[in-house]
Amino acid sequence: MPTMLLLLLLQISASCLWLGHGEVVTSFKSSCPQFFFRGTPPNEALEPESPAWICQRIQNNYHFATLYDRSKRIPVYSAYLYQPESGQRPNTWLVEPQLMGPSYPKTMETEKTLIKKFHVSLDQISNSQATLQDYKNLMGLNRGHLNPSGHHNSPMSKAATFTLTNIVPQNEKLNGGEWNNYEEQTMVKKTEGCKTTYVVVGAVPGNNYIAKGRVNKPSHIWSSACCEVNSNQRKAWAVIAENDKNQVELLTLGQLEDRLTQLYGRDRVSLFDNSCPRE
């Protein structure tokens, strides 16, 4: 192979590693278990009728995991390691080609790039997930991250959170108010002394929709954490907020699981491995 061609191929290969990947998998336990305490994801009590398990990957590394509801076009939950660090907030929104089918690339792309480069239509994209158009002209709502970019310590991890599969229609006062206070202040206090903190943050589907019935507006937003203080000591906490009020309620992990069990009305909800304290 000519040297120049080889160099060109190596350059293309290297550049591809910088692209985002939203890999649709069959199991978090076998594909990206590192985001769950002791490799244990939440149980099936939260699973929607049309689930998609996504391991979010950029630069050949996984950064978090998302269980996505294809029909309601919102995430059920996102799971990640809490590693906050200041840095520039990304502003490029991405979508997941593989939600259209396994034959599409694993590479996370902008809608524009996906339409131009891979010759798909916006209708094809919107059939499987929310699009930017769905979040235009909202009244009292905005794009609410489940997994916030500020809880990550690298530009790649922060960029990975700017996928619409990690977004729900959230009350704008809550998103910029008490929920933001929880993410930026309460979490700092709660994680004091923690070596590793595992977070699972989610949204309870509601009865209302935006974008002419395309995207569900959650009734509640919730977050839970299990932290390892040392090999023998762990602590856990949780919060929940109604998605039409600027109020956040601090709970024990057990109290949140009780609340979610009631809200979902299915089997008993379990968010973490049993060794995380519920009280």
PyRosetta script that sets phi, psi and omega in degrees:
from pyrosetta import init, pose_from_sequence

init()
pose = pose_from_sequence("MPTMLLLLLLQISASCLWLGHGEVVTSFKSSCPQFFFRGTPPNEALEPESPAWICQRIQNNYHFATLYDRSKRIPVYSAYLYQPESGQRPNTWLVEPQLMGPSYPKTMETEKTLIKKFHVSLDQISNSQATLQDYKNLMGLNRGHLNPSGHHNSPMSKAATFTLTNIVPQNEKLNGGEWNNYEEQTMVKKTEGCKTTYVVVGAVPGNNYIAKGRVNKPSHIWSSACCEVNSNQRKAWAVIAENDKNQVELLTLGQLEDRLTQLYGRDRVSLFDNSCPRE")
pose.set_psi(1, 130.2)
pose.set_omega(1, 179.0)
pose.set_phi(2, -56.8)
pose.set_psi(2, 145.2)
pose.set_omega(2, -175.4)
pose.set_phi(3, -59.3)
pose.set_psi(3, -43.5)
pose.set_omega(3, -178.2)
pose.set_phi(4, -63.0)
pose.set_psi(4, -39.8)
pose.set_omega(4, 178.8)
pose.set_phi(5, -66.2)
pose.set_psi(5, -41.0)
pose.set_omega(5, 179.0)
pose.set_phi(6, -62.2)
pose.set_psi(6, -43.8)
pose.set_omega(6, 178.6)
pose.set_phi(7, -62.4)
pose.set_psi(7, -39.9)
pose.set_omega(7, 178.8)
pose.set_phi(8, -63.3)
pose.set_psi(8, -43.4)
pose.set_omega(8, 179.4)
pose.set_phi(9, -64.7)
pose.set_psi(9, -39.6)
pose.set_omega(9, 178.2)
pose.set_phi(10, -65.4)
pose.set_psi(10, -38.2)
pose.set_omega(10, 178.5)
pose.set_phi(11, -65.0)
pose.set_psi(11, -43.0)
pose.set_omega(11, 178.1)
pose.set_phi(12, -63.5)
pose.set_psi(12, -43.3)
pose.set_omega(12, 179.7)
pose.set_phi(13, -61.3)
pose.set_psi(13, -43.6)
pose.set_omega(13, 179.8)
pose.set_phi(14, -64.7)
pose.set_psi(14, -40.9)
pose.set_omega(14, -178.8)
pose.set_phi(15, -65.3)
pose.set_psi(15, -31.7)
pose.set_omega(15, 179.9)
pose.set_phi(16, -64.7)
pose.set_psi(16, -27.5)
pose.set_omega(16, -179.5)
pose.set_phi(17, -67.2)
pose.set_psi(17, -19.5)
pose.set_omega(17, 179.4)
pose.set_phi(18, -83.1)
pose.set_psi(18, -13.0)
pose.set_omega(18, -179.4)
pose.set_phi(19, -75.3)
pose.set_psi(19, 153.6)
pose.set_omega(19, 178.2)
pose.set_phi(20, -79.1)
pose.set_psi(20, 149.3)
pose.set_omega(20, 177.2)
pose.set_phi(21, -127.6)
pose.set_psi(21, 128.9)
pose.set_omega(21, 171.7)
pose.set_phi(22, -114.9)
pose.set_psi(22, 90.9)
pose.set_omega(22, -172.1)
pose.set_phi(23, -87.1)
pose.set_psi(23, 114.9)
pose.set_omega(23, 176.9)
pose.set_phi(24, -79.3)
pose.set_psi(24, 121.6)
pose.set_omega(24, -173.5)
pose.set_phi(25, -121.6)
pose.set_psi(25, 176.9)
pose.set_omega(25, 179.8)
pose.set_phi(26, -98.6)
pose.set_psi(26, -17.0)
pose.set_omega(26, -177.1)
pose.set_phi(27, -159.3)
pose.set_psi(27, 132.3)
pose.set_omega(27, 173.6)
pose.set_phi(28, -69.5)
pose.set_psi(28, -33.4)
pose.set_omega(28, -177.0)
pose.set_phi(29, -61.2)
pose.set_psi(29, -34.6)
pose.set_omega(29, -177.4)
pose.set_phi(30, -97.0)
pose.set_psi(30, -16.5)
pose.set_omega(30, -172.9)
pose.set_phi(31, -108.9)
pose.set_psi(31, -48.0)
pose.set_omega(31, 179.1)
pose.set_phi(32, -144.2)
pose.set_psi(32, 62.2)
pose.set_omega(32, -177.5)
pose.set_phi(33, -72.3)
pose.set_psi(33, -12.0)
pose.set_omega(33, -173.3)
pose.set_phi(34, -66.6)
pose.set_psi(34, -14.2)
pose.set_omega(34, -179.8)
pose.set_phi(35, -89.5)
pose.set_psi(35, 1.1)
pose.set_omega(35, -178.5)
pose.set_phi(36, -121.0)
pose.set_psi(36, 136.2)
pose.set_omega(36, 179.6)
pose.set_phi(37, -58.2)
pose.set_psi(37, 124.6)
pose.set_omega(37, -176.6)
pose.set_phi(38, 55.2)
pose.set_psi(38, 29.1)
pose.set_omega(38, 175.2)
pose.set_phi(39, 66.5)
pose.set_psi(39, 23.3)
pose.set_omega(39, -174.7)
pose.set_phi(40, -111.8)
pose.set_psi(40, 104.9)
pose.set_omega(40, 176.9)
pose.set_phi(41, -72.6)
pose.set_psi(41, 167.2)
pose.set_omega(41, 171.3)
pose.set_phi(42, -54.5)
pose.set_psi(42, 153.5)
pose.set_omega(42, -176.6)
pose.set_phi(43, -77.4)
pose.set_psi(43, -179.5)
pose.set_omega(43, -171.7)
pose.set_phi(44, -72.6)
pose.set_psi(44, -3.2)
pose.set_omega(44, -178.3)
pose.set_phi(45, -63.7)
pose.set_psi(45, -21.3)
pose.set_omega(45, 179.6)
pose.set_phi(46, -96.7)
pose.set_psi(46, -5.6)
pose.set_omega(46, -170.5)
pose.set_phi(47, -69.7)
pose.set_psi(47, 128.3)
pose.set_omega(47, 179.1)
pose.set_phi(48, -79.8)
pose.set_psi(48, 175.8)
pose.set_omega(48, -179.6)
pose.set_phi(49, -69.6)
pose.set_psi(49, -31.4)
pose.set_omega(49, -178.9)
pose.set_phi(50, -124.1)
pose.set_psi(50, 74.2)
pose.set_omega(50, -174.1)
pose.set_phi(51, -83.6)
pose.set_psi(51, 155.7)
pose.set_omega(51, 168.4)
pose.set_phi(52, -138.2)
pose.set_psi(52, 125.8)
pose.set_omega(52, 178.7)
pose.set_phi(53, -95.2)
pose.set_psi(53, 118.6)
pose.set_omega(53, -175.1)
pose.set_phi(54, -119.8)
pose.set_psi(54, 122.9)
pose.set_omega(54, 170.0)
pose.set_phi(55, -96.1)
pose.set_psi(55, 112.0)
pose.set_omega(55, -174.6)
pose.set_phi(56, -81.7)
pose.set_psi(56, 120.4)
pose.set_omega(56, -172.7)
pose.set_phi(57, -132.3)
pose.set_psi(57, 135.6)
pose.set_omega(57, 172.8)
pose.set_phi(58, -137.4)
pose.set_psi(58, 144.3)
pose.set_omega(58, 179.7)
pose.set_phi(59, 52.8)
pose.set_psi(59, 40.9)
pose.set_omega(59, 175.2)
pose.set_phi(60, 65.7)
pose.set_psi(60, 18.3)
pose.set_omega(60, 176.0)
pose.set_phi(61, -127.7)
pose.set_psi(61, 142.1)
pose.set_omega(61, 172.9)
pose.set_phi(62, -78.0)
pose.set_psi(62, 143.4)
pose.set_omega(62, -178.6)
pose.set_phi(63, -120.8)
pose.set_psi(63, -26.7)
pose.set_omega(63, 172.6)
pose.set_phi(64, -169.4)
pose.set_psi(64, 175.2)
pose.set_omega(64, -178.8)
pose.set_phi(65, -125.2)
pose.set_psi(65, 143.3)
pose.set_omega(65, -179.4)
pose.set_phi(66, -133.8)
pose.set_psi(66, 127.4)
pose.set_omega(66, 167.2)
pose.set_phi(67, -92.8)
pose.set_psi(67, 119.2)
pose.set_omega(67, -172.9)
pose.set_phi(68, -111.7)
pose.set_psi(68, 140.5)
pose.set_omega(68, 176.5)
pose.set_phi(69, -96.9)
pose.set_psi(69, 105.5)
pose.set_omega(69, -176.0)
pose.set_phi(70, -63.4)
pose.set_psi(70, -37.8)
pose.set_omega(70, -174.7)
pose.set_phi(71, -78.6)
pose.set_psi(71, -38.5)
pose.set_omega(71, 179.6)
pose.set_phi(72, -87.8)
pose.set_psi(72, -11.6)
pose.set_omega(72, 176.1)
pose.set_phi(73, 59.3)
pose.set_psi(73, 39.7)
pose.set_omega(73, 172.1)
pose.set_phi(74, -139.2)
pose.set_psi(74, 156.6)
pose.set_omega(74, 172.9)
pose.set_phi(75, -71.9)
pose.set_psi(75, 144.3)
pose.set_omega(75, 171.6)
pose.set_phi(76, -78.6)
pose.set_psi(76, -47.4)
pose.set_omega(76, 173.9)
pose.set_phi(77, -159.1)
pose.set_psi(77, 159.6)
pose.set_omega(77, 169.3)
pose.set_phi(78, -124.2)
pose.set_psi(78, 142.0)
pose.set_omega(78, -178.5)
pose.set_phi(79, -122.9)
pose.set_psi(79, 136.4)
pose.set_omega(79, -176.4)
pose.set_phi(80, -158.2)
pose.set_psi(80, 169.3)
pose.set_omega(80, 172.8)
pose.set_phi(81, -95.1)
pose.set_psi(81, 133.0)
pose.set_omega(81, -179.2)
pose.set_phi(82, -79.6)
pose.set_psi(82, 108.7)
pose.set_omega(82, -179.2)
pose.set_phi(83, -139.8)
pose.set_psi(83, 68.6)
pose.set_omega(83, -170.9)
pose.set_phi(84, -69.2)
pose.set_psi(84, 145.0)
pose.set_omega(84, 174.5)
pose.set_phi(85, -161.5)
pose.set_psi(85, 142.5)
pose.set_omega(85, 178.8)
pose.set_phi(86, -69.9)
pose.set_psi(86, 156.8)
pose.set_omega(86, -178.6)
pose.set_phi(87, 167.8)
pose.set_psi(87, 169.2)
pose.set_omega(87, -178.0)
pose.set_phi(88, -65.6)
pose.set_psi(88, 133.8)
pose.set_omega(88, 178.8)
pose.set_phi(89, -78.1)
pose.set_psi(89, 127.8)
pose.set_omega(89, 178.7)
pose.set_phi(90, -64.5)
pose.set_psi(90, 160.1)
pose.set_omega(90, 177.5)
pose.set_phi(91, -137.2)
pose.set_psi(91, 11.4)
pose.set_omega(91, 179.4)
pose.set_phi(92, -103.2)
pose.set_psi(92, 119.1)
pose.set_omega(92, -177.6)
pose.set_phi(93, -92.2)
pose.set_psi(93, 136.2)
pose.set_omega(93, -174.8)
pose.set_phi(94, -120.0)
pose.set_psi(94, 160.3)
pose.set_omega(94, 174.5)
pose.set_phi(95, -128.0)
pose.set_psi(95, 172.7)
pose.set_omega(95, -172.1)
pose.set_phi(96, -111.3)
pose.set_psi(96, 102.0)
pose.set_omega(96, -179.6)
pose.set_phi(97, -57.6)
pose.set_psi(97, -36.6)
pose.set_omega(97, -174.6)
pose.set_phi(98, -69.2)
pose.set_psi(98, -13.6)
pose.set_omega(98, 174.1)
pose.set_phi(99, -68.7)
pose.set_psi(99, -18.8)
pose.set_omega(99, 175.3)
pose.set_phi(100, -79.5)
pose.set_psi(100, -19.0)
pose.set_omega(100, -179.9)
pose.set_phi(101, 151.9)
pose.set_psi(101, 156.0)
pose.set_omega(101, -175.6)
pose.set_phi(102, -67.2)
pose.set_psi(102, -16.0)
pose.set_omega(102, 180.0)
pose.set_phi(103, -77.6)
pose.set_psi(103, -13.7)
pose.set_omega(103, 179.6)
pose.set_phi(104, -84.7)
pose.set_psi(104, 158.0)
pose.set_omega(104, -174.6)
pose.set_phi(105, -64.2)
pose.set_psi(105, 153.1)
pose.set_omega(105, 176.0)
pose.set_phi(106, -74.6)
pose.set_psi(106, -12.1)
pose.set_omega(106, -173.6)
pose.set_phi(107, -71.0)
pose.set_psi(107, 122.1)
pose.set_omega(107, 172.3)
pose.set_phi(108, -63.7)
pose.set_psi(108, 134.8)
pose.set_omega(108, -177.2)
pose.set_phi(109, -137.4)
pose.set_psi(109, 162.5)
pose.set_omega(109, 167.6)
pose.set_phi(110, -74.7)
pose.set_psi(110, 157.1)
pose.set_omega(110, 177.6)
pose.set_phi(111, -57.5)
pose.set_psi(111, -43.1)
pose.set_omega(111, -177.0)
pose.set_phi(112, -61.1)
pose.set_psi(112, -46.0)
pose.set_omega(112, -179.7)
pose.set_phi(113, -65.4)
pose.set_psi(113, -40.2)
pose.set_omega(113, -178.6)
pose.set_phi(114, -63.9)
pose.set_psi(114, -40.0)
pose.set_omega(114, 179.9)
pose.set_phi(115, -68.9)
pose.set_psi(115, -44.2)
pose.set_omega(115, -176.2)
pose.set_phi(116, -76.5)
pose.set_psi(116, -46.2)
pose.set_omega(116, -171.4)
pose.set_phi(117, -81.7)
pose.set_psi(117, -37.1)
pose.set_omega(117, -174.4)
pose.set_phi(118, -108.5)
pose.set_psi(118, 2.4)
pose.set_omega(118, 170.9)
pose.set_phi(119, 59.1)
pose.set_psi(119, 42.5)
pose.set_omega(119, 173.1)
pose.set_phi(120, -106.5)
pose.set_psi(120, 162.6)
pose.set_omega(120, 179.0)
pose.set_phi(121, -97.8)
pose.set_psi(121, 160.3)
pose.set_omega(121, 176.2)
pose.set_phi(122, -62.3)
pose.set_psi(122, -32.4)
pose.set_omega(122, 176.8)
pose.set_phi(123, -62.0)
pose.set_psi(123, -39.8)
pose.set_omega(123, 178.6)
pose.set_phi(124, -63.4)
pose.set_psi(124, -42.3)
pose.set_omega(124, 178.9)
pose.set_phi(125, -65.3)
pose.set_psi(125, -46.8)
pose.set_omega(125, -173.4)
pose.set_phi(126, -70.4)
pose.set_psi(126, -18.0)
pose.set_omega(126, 176.9)
pose.set_phi(127, -65.9)
pose.set_psi(127, -27.4)
pose.set_omega(127, -173.4)
pose.set_phi(128, -109.1)
pose.set_psi(128, -11.4)
pose.set_omega(128, -172.9)
pose.set_phi(129, -164.4)
pose.set_psi(129, 170.2)
pose.set_omega(129, 175.9)
pose.set_phi(130, -73.5)
pose.set_psi(130, 151.3)
pose.set_omega(130, 176.9)
pose.set_phi(131, -124.4)
pose.set_psi(131, 171.0)
pose.set_omega(131, -180.0)
pose.set_phi(132, -59.6)
pose.set_psi(132, -34.3)
pose.set_omega(132, 179.7)
pose.set_phi(133, -59.3)
pose.set_psi(133, -33.8)
pose.set_omega(133, -178.9)
pose.set_phi(134, -63.9)
pose.set_psi(134, -26.3)
pose.set_omega(134, -175.1)
pose.set_phi(135, -102.1)
pose.set_psi(135, 12.4)
pose.set_omega(135, 177.3)
pose.set_phi(136, -86.7)
pose.set_psi(136, 148.8)
pose.set_omega(136, 173.5)
pose.set_phi(137, 59.2)
pose.set_psi(137, 38.2)
pose.set_omega(137, 178.2)
pose.set_phi(138, -78.9)
pose.set_psi(138, 148.0)
pose.set_omega(138, 177.8)
pose.set_phi(139, -112.6)
pose.set_psi(139, 111.7)
pose.set_omega(139, 177.8)
pose.set_phi(140, 77.3)
pose.set_psi(140, 5.0)
pose.set_omega(140, 179.9)
pose.set_phi(141, -129.7)
pose.set_psi(141, 157.6)
pose.set_omega(141, 170.4)
pose.set_phi(142, -148.4)
pose.set_psi(142, -178.3)
pose.set_omega(142, -178.1)
pose.set_phi(143, -76.6)
pose.set_psi(143, 108.9)
pose.set_omega(143, -177.3)
pose.set_phi(144, -101.9)
pose.set_psi(144, 118.9)
pose.set_omega(144, 175.0)
pose.set_phi(145, -69.3)
pose.set_psi(145, 135.3)
pose.set_omega(145, 164.5)
pose.set_phi(146, -76.9)
pose.set_psi(146, -56.8)
pose.set_omega(146, 177.7)
pose.set_phi(147, -93.6)
pose.set_psi(147, 107.3)
pose.set_omega(147, -173.8)
pose.set_phi(148, -80.0)
pose.set_psi(148, 146.2)
pose.set_omega(148, -179.6)
pose.set_phi(149, -63.0)
pose.set_psi(149, -30.9)
pose.set_omega(149, -178.5)
pose.set_phi(150, -66.9)
pose.set_psi(150, -12.0)
pose.set_omega(150, 178.8)
pose.set_phi(151, -91.5)
pose.set_psi(151, 14.1)
pose.set_omega(151, -178.8)
pose.set_phi(152, -123.5)
pose.set_psi(152, 155.9)
pose.set_omega(152, -170.5)
pose.set_phi(153, -111.1)
pose.set_psi(153, 12.6)
pose.set_omega(153, 178.2)
pose.set_phi(154, -142.8)
pose.set_psi(154, 153.1)
pose.set_omega(154, 177.1)
pose.set_phi(155, -57.6)
pose.set_psi(155, -35.7)
pose.set_omega(155, -179.3)
pose.set_phi(156, -67.4)
pose.set_psi(156, -44.1)
pose.set_omega(156, 179.0)
pose.set_phi(157, -64.9)
pose.set_psi(157, -40.9)
pose.set_omega(157, 178.7)
pose.set_phi(158, -63.2)
pose.set_psi(158, -42.7)
pose.set_omega(158, 179.6)
pose.set_phi(159, -63.2)
pose.set_psi(159, -35.2)
pose.set_omega(159, -178.0)
pose.set_phi(160, -63.6)
pose.set_psi(160, -26.1)
pose.set_omega(160, -179.1)
pose.set_phi(161, -74.8)
pose.set_psi(161, -14.3)
pose.set_omega(161, -177.7)
pose.set_phi(162, -90.6)
pose.set_psi(162, 49.7)
pose.set_omega(162, 170.1)
pose.set_phi(163, -110.7)
pose.set_psi(163, 142.7)
pose.set_omega(163, -178.1)
pose.set_phi(164, -67.8)
pose.set_psi(164, -10.2)
pose.set_omega(164, 173.8)
pose.set_phi(165, -78.4)
pose.set_psi(165, -4.6)
pose.set_omega(165, 177.8)
pose.set_phi(166, -110.9)
pose.set_psi(166, 16.7)
pose.set_omega(166, -171.3)
pose.set_phi(167, -124.1)
pose.set_psi(167, 142.5)
pose.set_omega(167, 172.3)
pose.set_phi(168, -131.2)
pose.set_psi(168, 155.6)
pose.set_omega(168, 170.8)
pose.set_phi(169, -68.2)
pose.set_psi(169, 110.9)
pose.set_omega(169, -175.1)
pose.set_phi(170, -117.1)
pose.set_psi(170, 142.2)
pose.set_omega(170, 175.8)
pose.set_phi(171, -52.7)
pose.set_psi(171, 124.9)
pose.set_omega(171, -171.5)
pose.set_phi(172, -66.6)
pose.set_psi(172, -32.9)
pose.set_omega(172, 178.3)
pose.set_phi(173, -70.2)
pose.set_psi(173, -39.3)
pose.set_omega(173, 176.9)
pose.set_phi(174, -66.3)
pose.set_psi(174, -44.7)
pose.set_omega(174, -177.2)
pose.set_phi(175, -62.1)
pose.set_psi(175, -40.2)
pose.set_omega(175, -179.6)
pose.set_phi(176, -93.5)
pose.set_psi(176, -2.4)
pose.set_omega(176, -175.7)
pose.set_phi(177, -113.4)
pose.set_psi(177, -108.5)
pose.set_omega(177, -173.0)
pose.set_phi(178, -66.7)
pose.set_psi(178, -31.7)
pose.set_omega(178, 177.4)
pose.set_phi(179, -68.2)
pose.set_psi(179, -40.4)
pose.set_omega(179, 176.6)
pose.set_phi(180, -63.4)
pose.set_psi(180, -38.7)
pose.set_omega(180, 176.8)
pose.set_phi(181, -62.0)
pose.set_psi(181, -39.8)
pose.set_omega(181, 177.8)
pose.set_phi(182, -63.3)
pose.set_psi(182, -47.1)
pose.set_omega(182, -177.2)
pose.set_phi(183, -63.3)
pose.set_psi(183, -38.9)
pose.set_omega(183, -170.3)
pose.set_phi(184, -101.1)
pose.set_psi(184, -20.6)
pose.set_omega(184, -176.7)
pose.set_phi(185, -118.3)
pose.set_psi(185, -54.5)
pose.set_omega(185, -177.5)
pose.set_phi(186, -62.1)
pose.set_psi(186, -41.7)
pose.set_omega(186, -179.6)
pose.set_phi(187, -61.2)
pose.set_psi(187, -37.0)
pose.set_omega(187, 178.7)
pose.set_phi(188, -61.9)
pose.set_psi(188, -44.9)
pose.set_omega(188, -179.9)
pose.set_phi(189, -68.4)
pose.set_psi(189, -43.2)
pose.set_omega(189, -176.3)
pose.set_phi(190, -66.8)
pose.set_psi(190, -30.2)
pose.set_omega(190, -175.5)
pose.set_phi(191, -91.0)
pose.set_psi(191, 6.8)
pose.set_omega(191, 176.4)
pose.set_phi(192, -59.9)
pose.set_psi(192, 129.4)
pose.set_omega(192, -179.7)
pose.set_phi(193, 85.6)
pose.set_psi(193, -3.1)
pose.set_omega(193, -179.1)
pose.set_phi(194, -84.2)
pose.set_psi(194, 135.4)
pose.set_omega(194, 173.2)
pose.set_phi(195, -84.4)
pose.set_psi(195, -45.2)
pose.set_omega(195, 178.6)
pose.set_phi(196, -138.2)
pose.set_psi(196, 130.2)
pose.set_omega(196, 179.2)
pose.set_phi(197, -120.6)
pose.set_psi(197, 121.2)
pose.set_omega(197, 177.7)
pose.set_phi(198, -97.9)
pose.set_psi(198, 132.6)
pose.set_omega(198, -177.2)
pose.set_phi(199, -123.1)
pose.set_psi(199, 136.0)
pose.set_omega(199, 168.7)
pose.set_phi(200, -125.7)
pose.set_psi(200, 118.1)
pose.set_omega(200, -176.9)
pose.set_phi(201, -124.3)
pose.set_psi(201, 135.8)
pose.set_omega(201, -172.0)
pose.set_phi(202, -146.5)
pose.set_psi(202, -176.2)
pose.set_omega(202, -177.5)
pose.set_phi(203, -139.4)
pose.set_psi(203, 133.2)
pose.set_omega(203, 177.0)
pose.set_phi(204, -89.6)
pose.set_psi(204, 122.0)
pose.set_omega(204, 180.0)
pose.set_phi(205, -57.8)
pose.set_psi(205, 141.8)
pose.set_omega(205, 179.6)
pose.set_phi(206, -109.2)
pose.set_psi(206, -168.7)
pose.set_omega(206, -178.7)
pose.set_phi(207, -96.8)
pose.set_psi(207, -3.5)
pose.set_omega(207, -177.5)
pose.set_phi(208, -112.5)
pose.set_psi(208, 157.2)
pose.set_omega(208, -177.7)
pose.set_phi(209, -134.8)
pose.set_psi(209, 158.4)
pose.set_omega(209, 169.8)
pose.set_phi(210, -112.9)
pose.set_psi(210, 176.0)
pose.set_omega(210, 175.1)
pose.set_phi(211, 55.7)
pose.set_psi(211, 48.5)
pose.set_omega(211, 176.7)
pose.set_phi(212, 57.3)
pose.set_psi(212, 42.2)
pose.set_omega(212, 175.3)
pose.set_phi(213, 85.5)
pose.set_psi(213, 8.8)
pose.set_omega(213, -176.0)
pose.set_phi(214, -84.1)
pose.set_psi(214, -40.3)
pose.set_omega(214, -172.1)
pose.set_phi(215, -119.7)
pose.set_psi(215, 126.0)
pose.set_omega(215, -178.4)
pose.set_phi(216, -70.5)
pose.set_psi(216, 140.6)
pose.set_omega(216, 171.1)
pose.set_phi(217, -97.1)
pose.set_psi(217, 113.3)
pose.set_omega(217, -177.6)
pose.set_phi(218, -60.8)
pose.set_psi(218, 148.6)
pose.set_omega(218, 174.9)
pose.set_phi(219, -81.9)
pose.set_psi(219, -29.8)
pose.set_omega(219, -179.0)
pose.set_phi(220, -141.5)
pose.set_psi(220, 149.9)
pose.set_omega(220, 169.2)
pose.set_phi(221, -115.2)
pose.set_psi(221, 138.0)
pose.set_omega(221, -178.7)
pose.set_phi(222, -140.2)
pose.set_psi(222, 159.5)
pose.set_omega(222, 176.8)
pose.set_phi(223, -146.9)
pose.set_psi(223, 146.5)
pose.set_omega(223, 179.8)
pose.set_phi(224, -140.7)
pose.set_psi(224, 150.8)
pose.set_omega(224, -178.0)
pose.set_phi(225, -142.6)
pose.set_psi(225, 144.1)
pose.set_omega(225, 173.3)
pose.set_phi(226, -130.8)
pose.set_psi(226, 120.4)
pose.set_omega(226, -176.1)
pose.set_phi(227, -117.4)
pose.set_psi(227, 143.2)
pose.set_omega(227, 174.8)
pose.set_phi(228, -94.9)
pose.set_psi(228, 114.7)
pose.set_omega(228, 176.1)
pose.set_phi(229, -80.6)
pose.set_psi(229, -45.2)
pose.set_omega(229, 171.8)
pose.set_phi(230, -155.0)
pose.set_psi(230, -172.2)
pose.set_omega(230, -174.8)
pose.set_phi(231, -65.0)
pose.set_psi(231, -19.6)
pose.set_omega(231, -177.0)
pose.set_phi(232, -114.5)
pose.set_psi(232, -4.4)
pose.set_omega(232, -174.6)
pose.set_phi(233, -130.1)
pose.set_psi(233, 133.1)
pose.set_omega(233, 177.9)
pose.set_phi(234, -135.9)
pose.set_psi(234, 154.5)
pose.set_omega(234, 172.8)
pose.set_phi(235, -139.1)
pose.set_psi(235, 155.6)
pose.set_omega(235, -176.1)
pose.set_phi(236, -143.3)
pose.set_psi(236, 156.5)
pose.set_omega(236, 176.7)
pose.set_phi(237, -157.4)
pose.set_psi(237, 173.3)
pose.set_omega(237, -177.8)
pose.set_phi(238, -160.5)
pose.set_psi(238, 162.6)
pose.set_omega(238, 173.4)
pose.set_phi(239, -141.5)
pose.set_psi(239, 159.1)
pose.set_omega(239, 173.3)
pose.set_phi(240, -145.3)
pose.set_psi(240, 148.8)
pose.set_omega(240, 179.9)
pose.set_phi(241, -142.0)
pose.set_psi(241, 135.9)
pose.set_omega(241, 170.6)
pose.set_phi(242, -72.0)
pose.set_psi(242, 139.4)
pose.set_omega(242, -171.4)
pose.set_phi(243, -85.0)
pose.set_psi(243, 26.7)
pose.set_omega(243, 173.1)
pose.set_phi(244, -137.5)
pose.set_psi(244, 13.7)
pose.set_omega(244, 179.9)
pose.set_phi(245, -137.8)
pose.set_psi(245, 151.4)
pose.set_omega(245, 177.5)
pose.set_phi(246, -93.0)
pose.set_psi(246, 61.7)
pose.set_omega(246, -179.1)
pose.set_phi(247, -139.4)
pose.set_psi(247, 138.2)
pose.set_omega(247, 177.1)
pose.set_phi(248, -124.2)
pose.set_psi(248, 128.7)
pose.set_omega(248, -178.1)
pose.set_phi(249, -104.0)
pose.set_psi(249, 122.6)
pose.set_omega(249, 179.0)
pose.set_phi(250, -83.7)
pose.set_psi(250, 129.6)
pose.set_omega(250, -174.8)
pose.set_phi(251, -132.1)
pose.set_psi(251, 166.3)
pose.set_omega(251, 164.9)
pose.set_phi(252, -79.2)
pose.set_psi(252, 164.0)
pose.set_omega(252, 177.4)
pose.set_phi(253, -60.5)
pose.set_psi(253, -41.1)
pose.set_omega(253, 179.4)
pose.set_phi(254, -62.9)
pose.set_psi(254, -39.2)
pose.set_omega(254, 178.9)
pose.set_phi(255, -65.6)
pose.set_psi(255, -39.6)
pose.set_omega(255, 177.8)
pose.set_phi(256, -65.6)
pose.set_psi(256, -42.7)
pose.set_omega(256, 178.9)
pose.set_phi(257, -62.2)
pose.set_psi(257, -37.9)
pose.set_omega(257, 175.1)
pose.set_phi(258, -61.8)
pose.set_psi(258, -45.9)
pose.set_omega(258, -178.1)
pose.set_phi(259, -63.7)
pose.set_psi(259, -44.1)
pose.set_omega(259, 179.7)
pose.set_phi(260, -66.9)
pose.set_psi(260, -35.8)
pose.set_omega(260, 176.3)
pose.set_phi(261, -59.7)
pose.set_psi(261, -40.5)
pose.set_omega(261, 178.0)
pose.set_phi(262, -69.4)
pose.set_psi(262, -44.4)
pose.set_omega(262, -175.8)
pose.set_phi(263, -67.2)
pose.set_psi(263, -38.9)
pose.set_omega(263, -179.5)
pose.set_phi(264, -82.7)
pose.set_psi(264, -29.1)
pose.set_omega(264, 176.9)
pose.set_phi(265, 65.6)
pose.set_psi(265, 31.9)
pose.set_omega(265, 179.2)
pose.set_phi(266, -118.2)
pose.set_psi(266, -137.4)
pose.set_omega(266, 176.6)
pose.set_phi(267, -74.2)
pose.set_psi(267, 170.5)
pose.set_omega(267, 177.4)
pose.set_phi(268, -60.5)
pose.set_psi(268, 127.8)
pose.set_omega(268, -178.9)
pose.set_phi(269, -82.1)
pose.set_psi(269, 133.4)
pose.set_omega(269, 172.6)
pose.set_phi(270, -130.3)
pose.set_psi(270, 122.1)
pose.set_omega(270, -174.4)
pose.set_phi(271, -96.4)
pose.set_psi(271, -27.1)
pose.set_omega(271, -176.4)
pose.set_phi(272, -135.9)
pose.set_psi(272, 166.4)
pose.set_omega(272, 171.1)
pose.set_phi(273, -52.7)
pose.set_psi(273, 148.2)
pose.set_omega(273, -173.8)
pose.set_phi(274, -61.6)
pose.set_psi(274, -16.4)
pose.set_omega(274, -179.2)
pose.set_phi(275, -79.6)
pose.set_psi(275, -5.9)
pose.set_omega(275, 171.6)
pose.set_phi(276, -78.2)
pose.set_psi(276, 131.5)
pose.set_omega(276, -176.8)
pose.set_phi(277, -66.5)
pose.set_psi(277, 136.7)
pose.set_omega(277, 179.8)
pose.set_phi(278, -93.6)
pose.set_psi(278, -16.1)
pose.set_omega(278, -177.7)
pose.set_phi(279, -102.7)
pose.dump_pdb("model.pdb")
